[in-house]
Amino acid sequence: MILKKNTSLNLFFIIISIIILSIVNYMEIFKDIQPCKLCIYQRYPYYLAIFLGIFFFLIKNQKLKKNIFLLYILIFFSSFIMALHHLGIENNLWNSITSCEDNSKNLSNNNLKDYLLNKEYVSCEDIAFKFLGISLAGFNLIISLILLILSFAGNKRFRH
């Protein structure tokens, strides 16, 4: 019975992660809502959750399955912290610990001025989308907290 509940919970984590990634990618591609650097970082835990969820179904070892739920706790906790950090930046509670700008371009002194004048910069302070008065970082905070609590519950089931 425990395994069946955790299998369902694992499937739930996969489905929620796919839905979240589908929504943010849809908004970026079809609604032209450009994400900041922190928005991109907040997608990584959901990619990891999908990978772990698939791995959960492929293995038979119960100890490894329990360890996957420990990893879920770590993943959703990090997602919660990233969302909290981003929400704090959006609400001017603190400054970003990372630059919200894409610094991947190699710049020389000759093209620095052109780059600065023409760059497409998405600030982490700017809220590109709100629904019901809540930004995407706010929704991610809520969802991450729920998934974190559920991952604790799933891990606890392995002990009994």
FENWOMO-V465073 format. One record per helix or strand. SS is the DSSP state (H for helix, E for strand). FROM is the first residue (numbers start at 1). TO is the last residue. If there is no record, write none. Layout:
BEGIN
<<SS FROM TO> <SS FROM TO>>
END
This chain:
BEGIN
<<H 2 29> <H 37 58> <H 62 90> <H 109 118> <E 130 131> <E 134 135> <H 136 159>>
END
